[in-house]
Amino acid sequence: MKEFEDKRLPVRTKDGSLSLFSERYSQHYHSIHGARQESLHVFIANGLVMFEYLAEISILEIGMGTGLNILVTLESTSIQKKVNYLSLEKYPLSEPEWTSILPSFQTEQFQRIHRAKWNSTIELQKNFLFEKQQIDFLDYRSEPKHHLIYFDAFSPEAQPELWSTLMFETLNKCMLPGGLLVTYCAKGEVRRNMLAAGFKVEKRPGPPGKREMLAAWKM
Ligand SMILES: C[S@@+](CC[C@H](N)C(=O)[O-])C[C@H]1O[C@@H](n2cnc3c(N)ncnc32)[C@H](O)[C@@H]1O
């Protein structure tokens, strides 16, 4: 697989929102049943909402991609709440790629996210701090500081190394006790790897077009 030979092509999903298709991984960035719907269901309704009681939250996103999860988080957070949002991405989109899906997004914030400098923090809105790091997921380490992880890698079929027990153990160490990792995937092997990494795992109803998803709590 040649790293530099990817093309990310725009696709319209069933709820009308735009997403991308990666030729290298032969994967869509979101569910073709509805990109925005999936993001709202998996990461907001089953993730962010669980922490409504916190005045300050630290979110780690595994896979920045188009920036859709950042935008739906922005829309779903009150400016009273302090958000520290860190997004990891190894293969950033080129400007022609992200502009190909621009019509689907709130333009100003979308452009700020994509034009932001790597490894530096910007305030996307009052109390919402955003940083993106260009890094391989496998190399990310931190002290236990994240309340919530949006685990949004390509599927285990495309990238099995990212859904391993080792990966989940590493992420578990980056989370605070009571922290939550959510993902659109509900595969049995992934669930077993999360359990082996020490998480308490729940199956939840999935977004339209998917029966189930997973929510993994750090004990
Ligand atoms: C499913 S997409 C993420 C979708 C994204 N959350 C969004 O809202 O558009 C998976 C992302 O992981 C990135 N990726 C794949 N392998 C990676 C790796 N080893 N380290 C870091 N990023 C990786 C891809 O470039 C892609 O942007």
The ligand as an ORCA input file, in Angstrom:
! r2SCAN-3c Opt
* xyz 0 1
  C     -13.396      7.035      9.428
  S     -12.231      8.286      9.037
  C     -12.532      9.520     10.267
  C     -13.785     10.315     10.039
  C     -13.797     11.596     10.835
  N     -13.973     11.391     12.247
  C     -14.808     12.578     10.292
  O     -15.668     13.066     11.064
  O     -14.724     12.875      9.103
  C     -10.717      7.578      9.647
  C      -9.547      8.549      9.633
  O      -8.403      7.912     10.187
  C      -7.245      8.341      9.474
  N      -6.186      7.325      9.678
  C      -6.092      6.101      9.119
  N      -5.055      5.417      9.648
  C      -4.484      6.232     10.566
  C      -3.401      6.082     11.468
  N      -2.689      4.939     11.523
  N      -3.071      7.104     12.290
  C      -3.778      8.282     12.214
  N      -4.828      8.491     11.361
  C      -5.189      7.463     10.568
  C      -7.745      8.440      8.052
  O      -6.917      9.290      7.284
  C      -9.146      9.013      8.248
  O      -9.136     10.414      8.224
*
